């Protein structure tokens, strides 16, 4: 599934329904879902990596579990702020409203990244596949991944320092 951004709102359309600016829109597919940008408190979630889990928990007003992970669902999204040694080491946002995603359909990483407050042009492409795209964020020394992890789930955007540069 691909997405088209209209005034900051991501609209899923089929690959064949995508049209260039000024092109014929007669083949456009009506939107099935509308994906909005994350609430401002969650925008650019990579900024939480390296921060203490308890501090992040307070900033986003969500409780952490016994091992320091912060897991919750809100507005058609599932959030995971994973903690290692008390600090956030991995962030994953699943857009459950895009379910099911499709391994065979070209993923529109630019629109999904924009929904989390990231410009794809600020990232270096690393591994490009139909259902998954990896990028390096050299400014924050992160690996960023946009993917269809499972055809029963929605599209996922994740951030980690673990595989940066590999």
Buried (B, 14 or more C-beta within 10 A) or exposed (E): BBBBBEEEBBBBBEEEBBBEEEEEEEEBBEBEBEBEBBEEEBEEBBBBBEBBBBEBBEEBEBEBEEEBBBBEEEEBBBBBBBBEEBBBBBBBBBBBBBBEBBBEBBBBBBBBBBBBBBEBEEBEEBEEEEBBBBBBBEEBEBBBBBBBBEEEBBBBBBBBBEEBEE
